[in-house]
Amino acid sequence: MAVQTVASTTDSVNLGPAAALSCRECGHRVPLGPVFACEECFGPLEIAYDFSGYDTEELRKRIEAGPANIWRYAPLLPVPADVADKPNLNPGWTKLVKADNLARELGVTGGLYVKDDSGNPTHSFKDRVVAQALEAARVFGFTTLSCSSTGNLAGAVGAAAARAGFRSCVFIPHDLEQGKVVMAAVYGGELIGIEGNYDDVNRFCSELIGDPAGEGWGFVNVNLRPYYAEGSKTLAYEIAEQLGWRLPDQIVVPIASGSQLTKIDKGLQELIRLGLVEDRPYKIFGAQAEGCSPVSTAFKAGHDVVRPQKPDTIAKSLAIGNPADGPYVLDIARRTGGAVEDVTDEQIVDAIKLLARTEGIFAETAGGVTVGVTRKLIESGVLDPTKTTVVLNTGDGLKTLDAVAGTGLTATIRPTLDSFREAGLA
Amino acid sequence: MAVQTVASTTDSVNLGPAAALSCRECGHRVPLGPVFACEECFGPLEIAYDFSGYDTEELRKRIEAGPANIWRYAPLLPVPADVADKPNLNPGWTKLVKADNLARELGVTGGLYVKDDSGNPTHSFKDRVVAQALEAARVFGFTTLSCSSTGNLAGAVGAAAARAGFRSCVFIPHDLEQGKVVMAAVYGGELIGIEGNYDDVNRFCSELIGDPAGEGWGFVNVNLRPYYAEGSKTLAYEIAEQLGWRLPDQIVVPIASGSQLTKIDKGLQELIRLGLVEDRPYKIFGAQAEGCSPVSTAFKAGHDVVRPQKPDTIAKSLAIGNPADGPYVLDIARRTGGAVEDVTDEQIVDAIKLLARTEGIFAETAGGVTVGVTRKLIESGVLDPTKTTVVLNTGDGLKTLDAVAGTGLTATIRPTLDSFREAGLA
C-alpha cells in the first residue's frame, strides 16, 4: 500500500530521490506534498528517500564534478535533477577552515576546523534551507514565499524569492530594530509588521496557512518544513567531503529548534549507508546559550523531554524556548556519546572575540555559542582534544554588531611620531 | 645591468613569477622589495613577471585543478608556489551571477553577469589585495601589517593578520562611527584613533614609514602597494574562467584610486598573451559617484589629467578625490572604447534596491554605483545591450546599511486575517 502511494507520487512530483513523507514518530507514509504533520499521530513528517541504484564510486565522482554549491549533492536532496539550472542563490560549499591558531589556544591537537557558513549569499546557513524550500515551492506551484522571522531567515527568504521570481511576504513584529528591518526590506518583497510580539506573529501565520487567503503561499518553515529542514544535511555532506570523505570525530552544532543537529546526523548516516565514508563512530555535541538552554538543561538532568524556557540571551538566532526537535537532539547526543552544553552571554562575547583574533572569522552570536561551548567542553574533559573536531559557525558578525559593541580603539594619539612613541606602539 | 639585478633578486626573494619591480612611467627596473616609487622619476612601481616557459594547456589544467580561491592563479601572481599551504583567508572564486532578472529590467539581451565580491571572507574585494600584500610581507620579514582606512580595508587587514599570525595596527580617524570601529576592532589587533581627519591619518602613516619606529611594518597600500595592487588581477582571471575562458565584451568597474580597473585590464591582457583566452576586443567602463567624479569629469572633458575634487557622496569606499591611477584609467577607457560615467547618490540607492529585488544581492554603495552607471550607459546608448556585460559588486550592503535606511515595512497590520485582508495582501 505504502509502496503504491510512493510510486504514484514519484510520477507526479519530481523531487529527485525524495520518495515520500514519513512520520518520524509512527512511520506512517504519505505522498510528497506541502504538509508537515502526520495525519495519524501529529508527529513531524520528514523526507524518505529512494537511494537504491546508486553506485558509490559513480556517485562520488558525480558529486565531485558538480557545482561549488549545495547542488553538487542534488542526488541526495529533495530537488529535481536539473536544480542547478534554475535561478536560486546557490548557497553552500562554504569554507571548512583549519583553525590551527584557535586549536593552539584551546589545546586541541587532533585537528580543529570551523565550518564557516557566514560565506553564504545572505551570510547565514538559512540560505541552505530556504533553497530547498524554494525548490519544493516551485514544484508545488506556490507563487508566494513566506516566513515569520526576526533575523537571518527574513533576509534569506527575501533574497531567494527575488532571484527566483517569487513574490515574498515576510512577517515580523512591527517594532523590530531599524537595522534588522532594513536587512529584510531591501530585497523589495512585502515586509509586514504585525502589531504584537513574535508569538503573535507565529500564531497569525498558522491561521493564514489554514485560510483560503493563504492559498498559493509557501511558508518555508511551516508547510514546506519537511523540505526546508533537509537543507541542513548539506552541512554534513560538505564537512565530510572537505575532510577528504572522512567523518570528523566530534562536531559542535548550535541548537535553536534542534532541527539542524538532527539533519546533520541524518546526513552523516546517509554517507555511511551509501559507502561514501568509512563507518566509524562520531560524537555530536549541541551548543546553547545559558539564557535559552532547555535542551542542555534536559541533557544534564538526564531527562527525555524538554521543558520550555523563556529566552533571555544575546544569541537571538538561537532563542527558541520550546525547541521542536529537542527530544531528538537528546537522543542523538546520547546515542553518539556527545553532550549538550551552554555558555553565558559573557562567554559568548569572549568566544566571538577569540575566533576573530585567532582565525580572522567574525561570527554571529550563534558562532560565539559553539566556540564557547567547545572551549567549555574541552576544559571539562568531555570533548577530546586529541580528536578531529569541527565547530559550526552558522552566521555573520555583521548582523549582530551590538554583541561586541564594547570593542573599540586600543589607543588614541595625535598625528605625530612623538605621540606614537609615547603610546608605546613602536 | 637590469638583468643582473633581477637575476640576483629572483634568487633571494621567492615571489613566484614576479621578476622585478618596473616603473610604470619610465620602465626603470629594480629588484623586488618593499618600495613603491621609482628612484629615477617617482613614478609608481609595479610587478614585472617572467611567464616564460608556461605551456598554455598545462597552465589551464593547473589552474582548473587548483583550490577554489585566488591561489588557483598562483602561477600568475607575486606569491610563492606553495602559497595555498600558508595560513591566510583564501579569498576569491566568488560567484559570477547570471543576472537574467536584472538584464530584463535593463534591456540587456547579450548576457548580463554580476561578479559578486561580497562573498569574500570579510565581504569586500579588499581581501584579494590584502592577501597579496600579506604574502609579500611574509617574504620581506615584516611582522606588523598596517594600513589607514575608514572602512573595508581595516577589516580585511585585521582579519588577514589575525589568521596569518601577524601583529596588525590599523589607523583611523578617532571620531569614526561606532559601527565601523567595531568591524575593525573585533579582530583584536591594534586600532589607533588619530586626532585629525583622514588626510591627517595618511600624512602620519607616511611619516611612520620613513621613521625607524616603522621598521618591520608593512603598510599594505603604501610600501607593499605594488604587491597589494596585483590582487585585483584575480577578478579578471575569475571572470574569464567563469565565462568558460572567454573575455566579456564589456566590464563595468568602480573607480576609487583607479588601481582596480587598471589591474583588471592588466589581467585580461595577460590571459590573452598566455593564450588562455581568444584575443578579441573588450571594453572597460569606469563608474564613479557624482559626488566624487574626478575621473569621469576628465573623461567627458577629453582631458588626460585628473583634477582633484573634494568628495561628497554616500559611496564612501569610492570617495578618493585625487585618484592616483586616474590618468591610467582614462587611457584604458579610451583605448578599449569604453567610457567613464557617474551617478547621483539617489541613483546609487535606486540601483542598490534594483539589484536586491531582481537578483537577491545586497550590495554596498560601490555596487550601487556600478549598477547605476550600467543603467545610465545603456540608456545613453554607450553600453551595447546585445553584448556580454559583467558588472562588479565589490562590497556588502551590510556595511553600508545607512544608505538604504529609508527602506522599511510595506504594511503594518493587527495579527488577524481580517486585518490582513483589509490591507489587500491576500
Boltz contact constraints between the chains, C-beta under 6 A:
constraints:
  - contact:
      token1: [A, 68]
      token2: [B, 68]
      max_distance: 6.0
  - contact:
      token1: [A, 89]
      token2: [B, 360]
      max_distance: 6.0
  - contact:
      token1: [A, 159]
      token2: [B, 360]
      max_distance: 6.0
  - contact:
      token1: [A, 162]
      token2: [B, 357]
      max_distance: 6.0
  - contact:
      token1: [A, 162]
      token2: [B, 360]
      max_distance: 6.0
  - contact:
      token1: [A, 163]
      token2: [B, 359]
      max_distance: 6.0
  - contact:
      token1: [A, 163]
      token2: [B, 360]
      max_distance: 6.0
  - contact:
      token1: [A, 174]
      token2: [B, 412]
      max_distance: 6.0
  - contact:
      token1: [A, 179]
      token2: [B, 401]
      max_distance: 6.0
  - contact:
      token1: [A, 181]
      token2: [B, 408]
      max_distance: 6.0
  - contact:
      token1: [A, 182]
      token2: [B, 401]
      max_distance: 6.0
  - contact:
      token1: [A, 182]
      token2: [B, 404]
      max_distance: 6.0
  - contact:
      token1: [A, 182]
      token2: [B, 407]
      max_distance: 6.0
  - contact:
      token1: [A, 185]
      token2: [B, 407]
      max_distance: 6.0
  - contact:
      token1: [A, 185]
      token2: [B, 408]
      max_distance: 6.0
  - contact:
      token1: [A, 186]
      token2: [B, 356]
      max_distance: 6.0
  - contact:
      token1: [A, 186]
      token2: [B, 362]
      max_distance: 6.0
  - contact:
      token1: [A, 186]
      token2: [B, 404]
      max_distance: 6.0
  - contact:
      token1: [A, 186]
      token2: [B, 407]
      max_distance: 6.0
  - contact:
      token1: [A, 187]
      token2: [B, 356]
      max_distance: 6.0
  - contact:
      token1: [A, 187]
      token2: [B, 357]
      max_distance: 6.0
  - contact:
      token1: [A, 188]
      token2: [B, 357]
      max_distance: 6.0
  - contact:
      token1: [A, 190]
      token2: [B, 410]
      max_distance: 6.0
  - contact:
      token1: [A, 191]
      token2: [B, 409]
      max_distance: 6.0
  - contact:
      token1: [A, 191]
      token2: [B, 410]
      max_distance: 6.0
  - contact:
      token1: [A, 192]
      token2: [B, 411]
      max_distance: 6.0
  - contact:
      token1: [A, 193]
      token2: [B, 409]
      max_distance: 6.0
  - contact:
      token1: [A, 193]
      token2: [B, 412]
      max_distance: 6.0
  - contact:
      token1: [A, 194]
      token2: [B, 415]
      max_distance: 6.0
  - contact:
      token1: [A, 195]
      token2: [B, 414]
      max_distance: 6.0
  - contact:
      token1: [A, 196]
      token2: [B, 415]
      max_distance: 6.0
  - contact:
      token1: [A, 200]
      token2: [B, 415]
      max_distance: 6.0
  - contact:
      token1: [A, 204]
      token2: [B, 415]
      max_distance: 6.0
  - contact:
      token1: [A, 207]
      token2: [B, 417]
      max_distance: 6.0
  - contact:
      token1: [A, 211]
      token2: [B, 417]
      max_distance: 6.0
  - contact:
      token1: [A, 213]
      token2: [B, 426]
      max_distance: 6.0
  - contact:
      token1: [A, 356]
      token2: [B, 186]
      max_distance: 6.0
  - contact:
      token1: [A, 356]
      token2: [B, 187]
      max_distance: 6.0
  - contact:
      token1: [A, 357]
      token2: [B, 162]
      max_distance: 6.0
  - contact:
      token1: [A, 357]
      token2: [B, 187]
      max_distance: 6.0
  - contact:
      token1: [A, 357]
      token2: [B, 188]
      max_distance: 6.0
  - contact:
      token1: [A, 359]
      token2: [B, 163]
      max_distance: 6.0
  - contact:
      token1: [A, 360]
      token2: [B, 89]
      max_distance: 6.0
  - contact:
      token1: [A, 360]
      token2: [B, 159]
      max_distance: 6.0
  - contact:
      token1: [A, 360]
      token2: [B, 162]
      max_distance: 6.0
  - contact:
      token1: [A, 360]
      token2: [B, 163]
      max_distance: 6.0
  - contact:
      token1: [A, 362]
      token2: [B, 186]
      max_distance: 6.0
  - contact:
      token1: [A, 398]
      token2: [B, 398]
      max_distance: 6.0
  - contact:
      token1: [A, 401]
      token2: [B, 179]
      max_distance: 6.0
  - contact:
      token1: [A, 401]
      token2: [B, 182]
      max_distance: 6.0
  - contact:
      token1: [A, 404]
      token2: [B, 182]
      max_distance: 6.0
  - contact:
      token1: [A, 404]
      token2: [B, 186]
      max_distance: 6.0
  - contact:
      token1: [A, 407]
      token2: [B, 182]
      max_distance: 6.0
  - contact:
      token1: [A, 407]
      token2: [B, 185]
      max_distance: 6.0
  - contact:
      token1: [A, 407]
      token2: [B, 186]
      max_distance: 6.0
  - contact:
      token1: [A, 408]
      token2: [B, 181]
      max_distance: 6.0
  - contact:
      token1: [A, 408]
      token2: [B, 185]
      max_distance: 6.0
  - contact:
      token1: [A, 409]
      token2: [B, 191]
      max_distance: 6.0
  - contact:
      token1: [A, 409]
      token2: [B, 193]
      max_distance: 6.0
  - contact:
      token1: [A, 410]
      token2: [B, 190]
      max_distance: 6.0
  - contact:
      token1: [A, 410]
      token2: [B, 191]
      max_distance: 6.0
  - contact:
      token1: [A, 411]
      token2: [B, 192]
      max_distance: 6.0
  - contact:
      token1: [A, 412]
      token2: [B, 174]
      max_distance: 6.0
  - contact:
      token1: [A, 412]
      token2: [B, 193]
      max_distance: 6.0
  - contact:
      token1: [A, 414]
      token2: [B, 195]
      max_distance: 6.0
  - contact:
      token1: [A, 415]
      token2: [B, 194]
      max_distance: 6.0
  - contact:
      token1: [A, 415]
      token2: [B, 196]
      max_distance: 6.0
  - contact:
      token1: [A, 415]
      token2: [B, 200]
      max_distance: 6.0
  - contact:
      token1: [A, 415]
      token2: [B, 204]
      max_distance: 6.0
  - contact:
      token1: [A, 417]
      token2: [B, 207]
      max_distance: 6.0
  - contact:
      token1: [A, 417]
      token2: [B, 211]
      max_distance: 6.0
  - contact:
      token1: [A, 426]
      token2: [B, 213]
      max_distance: 6.0
